Amino acid sequence: MKVGALNVEPVYDGYGREPAREVLTRPGVSDAWACHEHLLDEAGRLRLELGGFLVRTGDRVILVDAGVGTIDNDKYHGGQFLESLRGLGVEPRDVTDVVFTHLHFDHVGWATKKGRVVFPDATYRVHRADWAHFVESPEADPGAVRKLSPLTERLETFEYDTTLAPGFDVRHLPGHTPGTAVYVVSSWGERALLLGDVAHSPVELTDPTWEAVFDLDPVAARKVRADLVRSAIDRPDLLAAAHFPPGRLITVDGERRFTPLEKE
């Protein structure tokens, strides 16, 4: 994705497959996927791209999310993140910042490996509310604590919307998780919004009343999506979620449509 003078490059780690009718539903609609079968495979599963984004601005080399790691099971297949990054000309020591949209396992997989920090010269950044929920809470998942605790000495948390680097801003939009953050890349009047899991499928952008079982606060998550749709519809802003190709929201014959960038 070209955003003014900046490039936003996908870093591929692998893919996942989830039973669509179990993980994404619309309240009051018995089979909301009936009109969207083209987005599913023959078994009714939704494919989820896994990885992150690379943004180079000034002397900063920024990773947005860090894939699923070496997990390879019946649902999630990772392992390609570092190879993909090298394909973009970046070694782990070149990365200056790793910023997380949130701390679910499929976004932090390459943050550490076997207790060692993967990007040793980077500062790691995440919203304070997510760090508190996933790492410091008495109810925190032990796996998340093991994965993320080694970052402590290189960690900076934030609590307010701010500029983290030239043309790179953060907005706190809680709902999916308490500290979910959207990163806004801007240059020369153009913008791309890196959404993380504000939406898991384009259907949530064309109709924000969908609900995802992964959302920790479904009511807040729906409001965030609805506000995002209102602000992005028929604008040139690129929307880049974590698990499906980037595109734009447009109105066609009175209906919202998500048009993938690759089809423009």
C-alpha positions as CSV (number, residue, x, y, z in Angstrom):
1,M,0.0,0.0,0.0
2,K,1.3,3.4,-1.0
3,V,0.3,6.2,1.4
4,G,1.7,9.4,0.1
5,A,5.5,9.1,0.5
6,L,5.2,6.1,2.8
7,N,4.8,2.4,2.1
8,V,2.8,0.0,4.2
9,E,4.0,-3.5,3.4
10,P,2.3,-6.8,4.6
11,V,4.5,-9.3,6.4
12,Y,3.0,-12.7,5.9
13,D,3.2,-15.4,8.6
14,G,0.6,-17.9,7.5
15,Y,-3.1,-18.4,7.7
16,G,-5.9,-19.7,9.9
17,R,-9.3,-21.2,9.2
18,E,-12.3,-20.8,11.6
19,P,-15.9,-22.1,11.2
20,A,-17.5,-18.9,10.1
21,R,-21.0,-19.6,11.5
22,E,-19.5,-20.2,14.9
23,V,-17.3,-17.2,15.2
24,L,-19.2,-14.5,13.3
25,T,-22.9,-14.0,13.7
26,R,-25.7,-11.4,13.4
27,P,-28.2,-11.2,16.2
28,G,-31.6,-12.2,15.1
29,V,-30.4,-13.6,11.7
30,S,-30.5,-17.4,11.6
31,D,-27.9,-17.8,8.8
32,A,-26.2,-14.5,8.1
33,W,-23.6,-16.2,6.0
34,A,-26.1,-17.4,3.4
35,C,-25.5,-14.3,1.3
36,H,-21.7,-14.4,1.8
37,E,-20.8,-18.0,0.9
38,H,-18.2,-16.7,-1.6
39,L,-16.1,-15.6,1.3
40,L,-15.9,-19.2,2.8
41,D,-14.3,-22.4,1.7
42,E,-16.3,-25.6,0.9
43,A,-16.4,-26.5,4.6
44,G,-17.9,-23.2,5.6
45,R,-14.6,-21.9,7.1
46,L,-13.4,-18.3,7.0
47,R,-9.7,-17.9,6.0
48,L,-7.8,-15.5,8.2
49,E,-4.5,-14.1,6.9
50,L,-1.9,-14.0,9.7
51,G,1.1,-11.6,10.0
52,G,1.6,-7.9,10.4
53,F,2.6,-4.7,8.5
54,L,5.9,-3.0,8.0
55,V,6.1,0.8,8.0
56,R,9.3,2.7,7.4
57,T,9.2,6.4,8.2
58,G,12.3,8.6,8.7
59,D,14.9,6.4,10.5
60,R,12.2,4.2,12.1
61,V,11.4,0.6,11.0
62,I,8.1,-0.2,12.6
63,L,6.3,-3.6,12.8
64,V,2.6,-3.5,13.4
65,D,1.8,-6.8,15.1
66,A,4.0,-9.9,15.0
67,G,2.0,-12.8,13.6
68,V,1.1,-16.1,15.1
69,G,4.6,-17.5,15.6
70,T,5.5,-21.1,15.0
71,I,2.1,-22.5,15.8
72,D,1.0,-25.2,13.3
73,N,-2.2,-27.0,14.3
74,D,-5.5,-27.9,12.8
75,K,-6.6,-24.2,12.7
76,Y,-3.6,-22.0,12.5
77,H,-0.5,-22.3,10.4
78,G,2.3,-19.9,11.0
79,G,6.1,-19.8,10.8
80,Q,6.9,-17.6,7.8
81,F,7.1,-14.2,9.4
82,L,10.9,-13.7,9.6
83,E,11.4,-15.1,6.1
84,S,8.8,-12.6,4.8
85,L,10.5,-9.8,6.7
86,R,13.9,-10.7,5.2
87,G,12.2,-10.7,1.8
88,L,11.5,-7.0,2.4
89,G,15.1,-6.4,3.2
90,V,14.7,-6.2,7.0
91,E,16.5,-8.3,9.6
92,P,15.3,-8.6,13.2
93,R,18.0,-6.2,14.5
94,D,16.8,-3.6,12.0
95,V,13.4,-3.2,13.6
96,T,13.2,-0.1,15.8
97,D,9.6,-0.5,17.0
98,V,7.1,-3.3,17.4
99,V,3.6,-1.9,18.1
100,F,0.6,-4.1,18.8
101,T,-3.0,-3.5,17.9
102,H,-3.8,-5.9,20.8
103,L,-2.3,-8.9,22.6
104,H,-4.2,-11.9,21.3
105,F,-1.9,-14.9,20.5
106,D,-2.1,-14.5,16.7
107,H,-0.7,-10.9,16.9
108,V,2.3,-11.5,19.2
109,G,3.7,-14.8,18.0
110,W,7.1,-13.5,17.0
111,A,7.4,-11.0,19.9
112,T,9.4,-13.7,21.7
113,K,10.6,-17.2,21.1
114,K,11.4,-19.6,23.9
115,G,11.6,-16.8,26.3
116,R,13.9,-14.6,24.2
117,V,13.0,-11.3,22.5
118,V,13.0,-11.8,18.7
119,F,13.6,-8.1,17.8
120,P,16.4,-7.3,20.3
121,D,16.9,-3.6,19.5
122,A,13.2,-2.7,19.2
123,T,11.0,-0.8,21.6
124,Y,7.7,-2.7,22.1
125,R,4.6,-0.6,22.5
126,V,1.0,-1.5,23.4
127,H,-1.9,0.3,25.1
128,R,-1.7,0.1,28.9
129,A,-5.1,-1.5,29.2
130,D,-4.1,-4.5,27.1
131,W,-0.9,-5.1,29.0
132,A,-2.8,-5.0,32.3
133,H,-5.5,-7.4,31.0
134,F,-3.2,-10.0,29.3
135,V,-0.1,-9.9,31.5
136,E,-0.7,-8.3,34.9
137,S,-4.3,-9.4,35.7
138,P,-4.7,-12.2,38.3
139,E,-6.9,-13.9,35.6
140,A,-4.3,-13.5,32.8
141,D,-3.7,-16.5,30.7
142,P,-0.4,-18.2,31.7
143,G,0.5,-18.7,28.0
144,A,0.2,-15.0,27.4
145,V,2.2,-14.2,30.5
146,R,5.0,-16.5,29.4
147,K,5.0,-15.1,25.8
148,L,4.9,-11.4,26.8
149,S,6.7,-11.1,30.1
150,P,10.2,-11.1,28.5
151,L,9.3,-7.8,26.8
152,T,9.1,-5.9,30.1
153,E,12.5,-4.3,29.9
154,R,11.9,-3.1,26.4
155,L,8.2,-2.1,26.8
156,E,6.6,1.3,26.6
157,T,2.8,1.4,27.2
158,F,0.6,4.3,26.2
159,E,-2.8,5.5,27.4
160,Y,-3.7,8.4,25.1
161,D,-4.0,8.9,21.3
162,T,-0.6,10.3,20.2
163,T,1.9,10.4,17.4
164,L,4.5,7.7,17.7
165,A,6.6,8.6,14.7
166,P,6.3,10.9,11.7
167,G,3.1,10.1,9.9
168,F,2.3,7.3,12.4
169,D,-0.4,7.9,15.0
170,V,-2.3,5.7,17.4
171,R,-6.0,5.8,18.4
172,H,-7.4,3.8,21.3
173,L,-10.6,2.0,20.2
174,P,-11.5,-0.5,22.9
175,G,-14.0,-3.3,22.4
176,H,-12.3,-6.2,20.8
177,T,-9.9,-6.0,23.8
178,P,-9.6,-3.3,26.5
179,G,-6.6,-1.8,24.8
180,T,-7.3,-2.3,21.1
181,A,-5.4,0.3,19.1
182,V,-5.7,1.4,15.5
183,Y,-2.6,2.9,13.8
184,V,-3.1,5.7,11.3
185,V,-0.4,6.1,8.6
186,S,-0.6,9.4,6.8
187,S,1.4,11.3,4.2
188,W,0.7,14.0,1.6
189,G,-3.0,14.0,2.6
190,E,-3.4,10.3,2.2
191,R,-4.2,7.8,5.0
192,A,-4.3,4.1,5.8
193,L,-5.9,2.8,9.0
194,L,-4.3,-0.4,10.3
195,L,-7.3,-1.9,12.1
196,G,-6.1,-5.0,13.8
197,D,-9.2,-7.0,14.7
198,V,-11.7,-4.2,14.7
199,A,-13.0,-6.4,11.9
200,H,-12.2,-10.0,11.1
201,S,-14.0,-10.1,7.7
202,P,-15.3,-7.5,5.3
203,V,-18.9,-8.3,6.3
204,E,-18.3,-6.5,9.6
205,L,-17.5,-3.3,7.7
206,T,-20.4,-3.5,5.3
207,D,-22.7,-4.3,8.3
208,P,-21.2,-3.4,11.7
209,T,-24.0,-5.3,13.5
210,W,-22.2,-8.5,13.1
211,E,-20.7,-10.0,16.3
212,A,-17.4,-11.9,16.7
213,V,-16.9,-14.4,19.5
214,F,-13.4,-13.0,19.9
215,D,-14.6,-9.6,21.0
216,L,-14.3,-9.2,24.8
217,D,-16.8,-6.4,24.9
218,P,-19.3,-7.0,22.0
219,V,-21.3,-3.8,22.6
220,A,-18.2,-1.6,22.6
221,A,-16.8,-3.4,19.6
222,R,-20.0,-2.9,17.6
223,K,-20.0,0.8,18.4
224,V,-16.3,1.1,17.3
225,R,-17.2,-0.6,14.0
226,A,-20.2,1.6,13.4
227,D,-18.3,4.8,14.1
228,L,-15.5,3.6,11.8
229,V,-17.9,2.9,9.0
230,R,-19.5,6.3,9.3
231,S,-16.1,8.0,9.1
232,A,-14.6,5.9,6.3
233,I,-17.5,5.4,3.9
234,D,-16.9,6.9,0.4
235,R,-13.6,8.4,1.5
236,P,-10.2,7.6,0.0
237,D,-8.8,6.2,3.3
238,L,-7.4,2.6,3.0
239,L,-8.7,0.2,5.6
240,A,-6.2,-2.6,6.4
241,A,-7.4,-5.2,8.9
242,A,-5.2,-8.0,10.2
243,H,-7.0,-10.9,8.6
244,F,-8.2,-9.9,5.1
245,P,-6.8,-7.9,2.2
246,P,-7.0,-4.0,2.4
247,G,-9.5,-2.0,0.6
248,R,-12.0,0.9,0.8
249,L,-15.6,1.3,1.8
250,I,-17.9,2.7,-0.9
251,T,-21.6,3.1,-1.6
252,V,-23.0,1.4,-4.7
253,D,-26.7,1.6,-5.4
254,G,-27.4,2.6,-1.8
255,E,-25.5,-0.3,-0.3
256,R,-22.1,-0.4,1.4
257,R,-19.4,-2.4,-0.3
258,F,-15.9,-3.2,0.6
259,T,-13.7,-3.0,-2.5
260,P,-10.3,-4.8,-2.1
261,L,-7.3,-2.6,-3.2
262,E,-6.1,-5.4,-5.5
263,K,-9.3,-5.0,-7.6
264,E,-9.0,-1.2,-8.1
